[in-house]
Amino acid sequence: MTKIALLGAGGKMGVRLATNLKGSRFSVDHVEITAEGRERLKQAIGADCVSEDAALAGADVVVLAVPDRLIGKVAHQIIGRVRPGTALIVLDAAAPYAGEMPERADVTTFVTHPCHPSVFPENVTAGKRDFFGGVSDPQAIVCALIQGPEEHYALCEEVARTIYAPVSRAHRCELEHIAIMEPAMSETVGATLCLALREATDEAVRRGVPREAAMDFMLGHIQIELAIAFGIFKESKVSDGALHAIREARPLIFKDNWLEAVFSPEAVMASVKDICNPKQAA
C-alpha cells in the first residue's frame, strides 16, 4: 500500500485533504505541529498524529499542506530525511517557480492546485453548494511534474484526484502555466476584479440603492455577462448600450498596458517571490 505523509494535517487545508484521504487506498501518516491542529484533526476524522521523522521515514509520497509562504522552508527542512524515490507534492506553484525548493535529484517534485467548482457547474448535487471544492461539487485540477520519472506522474495525479475529490478532470500543465494562472490570472486579476465588483455594489448602496436590490442586480448581471464573455451562452451577445458603456469605461478603469504589467515573466516572478518572502520581492 502506498504510504503518504501529510504535513500540516491539522490546518484548514490539511483537514480537508485528510478527510478525502480517509478510506482511500492510501495509508496516511498525519503530521501536525500545533496542539490546536491535532485536536481539529482528531475531531474531524478521529485520526492521531505521528512524529515528522516517523512519517517521513516510511513515506512514498509527502504532501505539504502548509501555507504557501512556508512551502520552500518546510521542503528544505525535510528534504534530507526522505527516502530516494519519494514524491514530494506541493499545493501551490509559487515556491517551485520562485526557485525556493531544495535540490535533490532522487526526489520527485510535483505541484497540483484546485480550480474550485465553476460558476457554471456541469454536475452538482442537490442542496448546499460546495463553493471551495473537495466535498460534493466536482472541480477540475491542474498538475505539473517538475522533476522526477514520468511514471511518478500517474501516482501523483491519483493522489491529487483523491485529495481534491470529486474531480471532473485533471489538466497536465507546465510549472510556468500554473504560476501564470495563480497568482497572475486568478488572483491578481480575478480576485481584484471581484472585489471591485463588490466595491461598486457597496457604492450603489451608499448612493441610496436598496442593498438587496443592488446585490440581486449585480449578481444576476455578473452571471449573464460572464456567460457571454466566455462563450458559454452563445445564443446571446452584449447589448449595444453595454458595449458603449464598456468602451467609455475601459480607459477610466484600466491602464493601456495592464495585461503586460501583470502577465510578463518578470511580473509573475516578482509576484511569486513576494508570496514566498515579501522582503525579497523585486
Secondary structure, DSSP 8 states (H G I E B T S, - for coil): --EEEEETTTSHHHHHHHHHHTTSSSEEEEE-SSHHHHHHHHHHH---B--HHHHHHT-SEEEE-S-GGGHHHHHHHHGGGS-TT-EEEES-SHHHHTT-S---TTSEEEEEEE----SS-SS--SSS--SSSSSSS-EEEEEEEEES-THHHHHHHHHHHHHT-SEEEEEE--HHHHHIIIIIIIIIIIIHHHHHHHHHHHHHHHTT--HHHHHHHHHHHHHHHHHHHTTS-TT----HHHHHHHHHHHHHHS-TTHHHHHHSHHHHHHHHHHHH-GGG--
